[in-house]
Amino acid sequence: MKKRLLIIIIAAALITAALLVFLPRRQLSFSLPESTREAAKGLDAVLLEMTFDEESGALYGQEEITLTNREGIALPYICLRAMANAYLTSDTAPAPIQKNGGAYISDLTVNGEYAAVSYLDEAKTVLYIHRELAENETVTISMRLRLSIPVCASRFGLHDGIYAVSNAFVLPAKYENGAYRQDEYSALGDPFYFECVNFNAEISLPEELTLACGAEITSEKHEAGMKTYSLYMPAARDLALAFSDKYSVSEDAFGNTLIRAYATSGNTAGEYVKNAKKALEVYSGLFGEYPYSVYSLAYVGLPDGCDGADNPALSFISDSSDIEITVAREAARQWWGCAVGSDRINNPWQNAALSEFSALLFTEKVHGKDAMQELYNDTVGASYRLTLPRNATPGSPLNFFSDLYEYRIVVYNRGAAVFTDLYSAVGDDLTYALSSYYENERFRLAGRDTITGYLSIAAGYDYAPMMVDYLDTYATVH
């Protein structure tokens, strides 16, 4: 009897060990929020089939965009944005580059017919398709695409063995106020202004490379030394990726959200996950449910002074002296900027300052009011004790700022005072108003007047004159 029991125990142990070895890595449950499923219905769509060639450092394949003219008028031409082309030369690149990169587009067709194309800007980021788009017309644009990844520390680049691919795929330009937006790729902030679309992608990489993404990985195939990932990313303003043979991976879950982290050490990846889980818990409680089924964080090289960059469901994290607050700030941008869109070129404060304020709220919830006050003193408070060389105001557009230091002090820190001062006065009435802002405006593009309306509800009076004081008036040193 004892011998049989011993055999059973040994067999059970062997089965358990086998399961630990052979079960797929993603065993944590996750699901897309119903609000995101609803928002995805009827959106424009992007289909990608891309293969990475390590020798040339390029992703190549096919891109297909299905878009509908919802502007209520016929449009004289179709406009796409190829933001990766800013990296074609050092003159237009948003970061110092050691080797140029860009988007090489050929064989472009509209509904199966070849179309004449040209570029409207020197950097070749504004793609003009010589074809009218009738009112309510839906077209399918297909192209061969080769993304040559530049060598640089940037959100699109190769740095220290890690490839980052962000704001690189071709997307429909935003049509607004009678014209397509043609904004330059600024070296500061997040100079992207796009509607949400639905992404489906097949990305093939050499087997030794680990893929980091915020999309759902619906399948994974191994063949001839390559891994092919099928990805689904609904209601998103971009599909961002990172990949490397240096990545260690850590995973956890918060509610129905899978949290993944990719870093050059397992300990760092674990720190990303631990802090991301805390941030999702705090922000979900304050503002509303995280908008996607997956939240990923990946270490990549970014320009000096930049410790993070946001993409839908994927935060890029660079070298940081305080991982907790960096992750908290970048996670907040999933609510402010990724889900609730805004004009990041002309009103960068709307997502940047609100994310900074959210990080202060995170600190209060996790560490208490004294810790929040200390962080406030070091950021928002300190910004008002500095004399800046120009009369920069938080409401200024990106092209007004001369460098990252000035931009961060004015937009992030001084801009956050819009929210910190109101929070001091009304407390939870502000977080309730922001939760309504998120619930009603997610997956849309919200302007300054829109968020001012929600802040007015929190304040109990018209907050627009106060917004002028905070955002458009130069602050003297305190």
LUMGURO-424755 format. One record per residue (C-alpha): residue in one letter; y, z, x. Coordinates in steps of 0.2 Angstrom, whole numbers, padded with zeros to 4 digits, always signed. Each point is the difference from the previous one (the first is absolute). Layout:
N
AYZX ...
END
This chain:
478
M+0000+0000+0000 K+0012+0005+0014 K-0005-0016+0009 R+0004-0011-0015 L+0017+0009-0002 L+0004-0003+0018 I-0004-0018-0002 I+0011-0001-0016 I+0015+0008+0009 I-0002-0012+0015 A-0001-0015-0011 A+0016+0006-0010 A+0009+0002+0016 L-0004-0017+0006 I+0005-0008-0016 T+0017+0009+0000 A+0003-0006+0018 A-0005-0017-0004 L+0012+0000-0015 L+0014+0006+0011 V-0003-0014+0012 F-0002-0014-0012 L+0011+0004-0015 P+0016-0011+0000 R+0015+0009+0007 R+0010+0000-0016 Q-0009+0012-0011 L+0016+0008-0007 S+0004-0005-0018 F+0016-0009-0004 S+0008-0010-0014 L+0015-0010-0004 P+0012+0009-0012 E+0001-0008-0017 S+0019-0002+0001 T-0003-0011+0015 R-0013-0010-0009 E+0012-0003-0014 A+0014-0005+0012 A-0011-0013+0009 K-0003-0010-0016 G+0009-0016+0001 L+0008+0002+0017 D+0001-0014+0013 A-0015-0001+0011 V-0004-0003+0019 L-0017-0005+0006 L-0004+0001+0019 E-0015-0006+0010 M+0004+0004+0018 T-0010+0001+0016 F+0006+0009+0016 D-0002-0009+0016 E+0001+0013+0014 E+0002-0013+0014 S+0016-0007-0007 G+0006+0016-0009 A+0002-0009-0017 L-0006+0001-0018 Y-0003-0017-0007 G-0006-0007-0016 Q+0006-0003-0018 E+0013+0008-0011 E+0002-0004-0019 I+0015+0006-0010 T+0000-0001-0019 L+0017+0003-0007 T+0009-0001-0017 N+0018-0004-0003 R+0006+0014-0011 E+0019-0002+0003 G+0003-0008-0017 I+0007-0016+0008 A-0007-0014+0010 L+0001+0003+0019 P+0006-0015+0011 Y-0013+0004+0014 I-0013+0013+0005 C+0004+0012+0013 L-0013+0011+0011 R+0003+0012+0014 A-0009-0001+0016 M+0007+0016+0008 A-0012-0001+0015 N+0010-0015+0007 A+0014+0012+0005 Y-0012+0003+0015 L+0001-0018+0006 T+0014+0004+0012 S+0007+0015+0008 D+0017-0004-0008 T-0006+0003-0018 A-0014+0013+0003 P+0003+0017-0006 A-0008+0008+0015 P-0001-0004+0019 I-0015-0012+0002 Q-0010-0005+0015 K-0009-0014-0009 N+0007-0010-0015 G-0009-0001-0016 G+0002-0007-0018 A-0006-0009-0015 Y-0006-0018+0002 I-0001-0008-0017 S-0008-0017-0003 D-0008-0011-0014 L+0010+0009-0013 T-0003-0006-0018 V+0006+0004-0017 N-0013-0002-0014 G-0010-0010+0012 E+0014-0012+0005 Y+0008+0000+0017 A+0017+0006+0000 A+0015-0003+0012 V+0006+0016+0008 S+0014+0006+0011 Y+0008+0016+0006 L+0017+0006-0005 D+0004+0012+0014 E-0001+0000+0019 A-0014+0012+0001 K-0011-0010-0012 T-0003+0014-0011 V+0007-0009-0016 L-0013-0013-0005 Y+0008-0014-0012 I-0013-0009-0010 H+0008-0016-0007 R-0007+0001-0018 E+0008+0006-0016 L-0007+0015-0009 A+0001-0002-0019 E+0004+0014-0011 N-0016+0011-0003 E-0010-0012+0011 T-0014+0007+0010 V-0005-0009+0017 T-0013+0003+0013 I+0006-0002+0018 S-0013-0003+0014 M+0003-0001+0018 R-0009+0002+0017 L+0007+0015+0009 R-0001+0006+0018 L+0007+0016+0004 S+0003+0002+0018 I+0002+0019+0004 P+0014+0003+0012 V-0002+0012+0014 C+0012+0014-0004 A+0002+0018-0007 S+0004-0005-0018 R-0007+0000-0017 F-0006-0018+0004 G-0007+0000+0017 L-0013+0005+0013 H+0004+0015+0010 D-0012+0010+0011 G-0016-0008-0007 I+0005+0003-0018 Y+0005-0015-0012 A+0012+0003-0014 V+0003-0013-0014 S+0014+0005-0012 N+0012-0011-0010 A-0009-0014+0009 F-0008-0010-0015 V+0010-0013-0009 L+0007+0007-0017 P+0011-0006-0014 A+0019+0002+0003 K+0009+0011-0012 Y+0011-0010-0012 E+0015+0011-0005 N+0018-0004-0007 G-0003-0018+0000 A-0007-0002+0017 Y-0015+0003+0011 R+0003+0015+0012 Q+0000-0006+0018 D+0003+0017+0010 E-0002+0000+0018 Y-0014+0010+0009 S+0010+0015+0006 A-0006+0011+0014 L+0005+0015-0010 G-0008+0008-0015 D-0012-0010-0011 P+0009-0017-0004 F-0012-0006-0013 Y+0004-0003-0019 F-0015-0006-0010 E-0008+0001-0017 C-0017+0007-0002 V-0015-0012+0001 N-0019+0001-0001 F-0009-0003+0017 N-0018-0005+0002 A-0005-0004+0018 E-0015-0003+0011 I+0004+0005+0018 S-0012-0004+0014 L+0000+0010+0016 P-0011+0001+0015 E-0012+0014-0002 E+0007+0012+0013 L+0017+0001-0009 T+0003+0013-0014 L+0011-0005-0014 A+0013+0011-0007 C+0007-0004-0017 G+0006+0008-0016 A-0009-0013-0011 E-0017+0004-0009 I-0014-0007+0011 T-0011-0007-0013 S-0013-0007+0011 E-0004-0001+0019 K-0011-0013+0008 H-0007-0002+0018 E-0005-0017+0006 A+0000-0009+0017 G+0010+0014+0009 M+0014+0001-0014 K+0004+0012-0014 T+0007-0007-0015 Y+0009+0012-0012 S+0004-0004-0018 L+0016+0008-0005 Y+0009+0004-0016 M+0018+0006-0001 P+0008-0001-0017 A+0019+0002-0004 A+0005+0001+0018 R+0016-0007+0009 D-0011-0004+0016 L-0017+0000+0007 A+0000+0009+0017 L-0014+0001+0012 A-0003+0008+0017 F-0015-0002+0011 S-0007+0005+0017 D-0015+0005+0010 K+0009+0017+0004 Y+0000+0007-0017 S-0009+0016-0005 V-0001+0002-0019 S+0002+0016-0011 E-0002+0001-0019 D+0003+0012-0014 A+0005-0001-0018 F+0013+0007-0011 G-0005-0002-0019 N-0004-0018-0003 T+0008-0006+0017 L-0009-0004+0015 I+0010+0005+0016 R-0005-0009+0016 A+0008+0002+0017 Y-0001-0010+0016 A+0005+0006+0017 T-0005-0001+0018 S-0008+0017-0001 G-0010+0008-0013 N+0011+0016+0000 T+0016-0010-0003 A-0009-0009-0014 G-0005+0016-0008 E+0018+0007+0002 Y+0006-0016-0010 V-0012+0003-0014 K+0003+0019-0001 N+0019-0003-0002 A-0002-0015-0011 K-0011+0010-0012 K+0014+0014-0001 A+0013-0013-0003 L-0009-0009-0014 E-0003+0017-0008 V+0018+0005+0001 Y+0007-0017-0006 S-0012-0003-0013 G+0004+0017-0007 L+0019-0003+0001 F+0002-0018-0004 G-0016-0007-0008 E-0017-0008+0005 Y-0001-0009+0016 P+0000-0019-0004 Y-0015-0006+0009 S-0019+0004+0002 V+0001+0001+0019 Y+0013+0007+0012 S-0002-0004+0018 L+0009+0004+0016 A-0001-0009+0016 Y+0007+0003+0018 V+0009-0015+0006 G+0014-0003+0013 L+0017-0001-0007 P+0017-0002+0008 D+0008+0015+0009 G+0006+0013-0012 C-0010-0005-0014 D-0014+0011-0005 G-0006-0008-0016 A+0001-0015-0011 D-0006-0002-0017 N-0011-0013-0009 P-0008+0001-0017 A-0015+0012+0002 L+0001-0001+0019 S+0012+0010+0011 F+0002-0005+0018 I+0003+0016+0011 S+0006-0001+0018 D+0003+0013+0013 S+0007+0016-0009 S+0004+0017+0005 D-0003+0007-0017 I-0015-0009-0009 E+0001+0011-0015 I+0018-0005-0005 T-0002-0018+0006 V-0015-0002-0012 A+0009+0009-0014 R+0015-0012+0002 E-0011-0016+0001 A-0011+0006-0015 A+0016+0002-0010 R+0004-0018+0002 Q-0016-0004-0010 W+0010+0006-0015 W+0018-0005+0006 G+0000-0018+0006 C-0018-0006-0002 A-0003+0005-0018 V+0018+0002-0006 G+0008-0015+0009 S+0018-0001+0005 D+0012-0011+0010 R-0004+0006+0017 I+0012-0012+0008 N+0016+0004-0010 N-0005+0018-0006 P-0012+0007+0014 W+0005+0018-0005 Q-0009-0002-0017 N-0017+0001+0008 A+0004+0007+0017 A+0011+0015-0005 L-0011+0004-0015 S-0015+0001+0011 E+0009+0011+0012 F+0004+0012-0015 S-0018-0001-0005 A-0006+0006+0017 L+0012+0015-0002 L-0008+0003-0017 F-0017-0001+0009 T+0005+0013+0012 E+0006+0011-0013 K-0017-0001-0010 V-0011+0002+0016 H+0010+0012+0011 G+0013+0008-0012 K+0019+0000-0002 D+0004+0006+0017 A-0009-0014+0009 M+0008-0012-0012 Q+0017+0007+0005 E-0004-0001+0018 L-0005-0018-0002 Y+0016-0004-0010 N+0011+0008+0014 D-0009-0011+0013 T+0002-0016-0010 V+0013-0001-0014 G+0011+0014+0006 A+0000-0006+0018 S+0005-0017-0005 Y+0016+0006-0007 R+0004+0009+0017 L+0000-0017+0009 T+0014-0012+0003 L-0005-0018-0001 P+0009-0014+0008 R+0003-0009-0016 N+0003+0004-0018 A-0017-0003-0006 T-0005+0007-0017 P-0018+0002-0007 G+0003-0013-0013 S+0003-0014+0013 P-0012-0015+0002 L-0012-0002+0015 N+0011-0012+0009 F+0014+0013+0001 F-0009+0011+0012 S+0000-0003+0019 D-0016+0009+0005 L-0015+0011-0006 Y+0009+0016+0004 E+0015-0003-0010 Y-0010-0007-0015 R-0012+0016+0000 I+0015+0012+0001 V+0010-0008-0014 V-0013-0008-0012 Y-0015+0013+0002 N+0009+0016+0003 R+0018-0002-0008 G-0008-0010-0014 A-0012+0014-0004 A+0015+0011-0005 V+0001-0010-0016 F-0016+0009-0005 T+0001+0016+0009 D+0016+0006-0007 L-0005-0005-0018 Y-0017+0009+0003 S+0010+0016+0005 A+0010-0001-0016 V-0014-0005-0013 G-0017+0003+0009 D-0015-0006-0010 D+0011-0010-0011 L+0002-0012+0014 T-0018-0002+0004 Y-0004-0002-0019 A+0013-0014+0000 L-0008-0008+0016 S-0017+0001-0009 S+0008-0010-0014 Y+0007-0013+0012 Y-0017-0002+0008 E-0009-0002-0017 N+0012-0012-0007 E+0005-0011+0015 R-0016-0001+0010 F-0005-0018+0005 R+0017-0005-0005 L+0016-0002+0011 A+0013+0013-0004 G+0018-0001+0004 R+0013+0013+0004 D+0006+0001-0018 T-0018+0003-0005 I-0003+0015+0011 T+0018+0007-0004 G-0005+0000-0018 Y-0015+0012+0004 L+0011+0011+0011 S+0013+0001-0014 I-0014+0007-0012 A-0004+0013+0013 A+0018+0005+0003 G+0005+0000-0019 Y+0015-0011+0003 D+0004-0018+0007 Y-0005+0001+0018 A+0008-0017+0005 P+0016+0008+0007 M-0010+0012+0011 M-0011-0015+0006 V+0016-0008+0007 D+0005+0016+0009 Y-0017+0002+0008 L-0004-0019+0003 D+0016-0009+0003 T+0012+0013+0007 Y+0001+0003+0019 A-0005+0018+0003 T+0011+0010+0012 V-0008+0012+0012 H-0003+0017-0007 
END
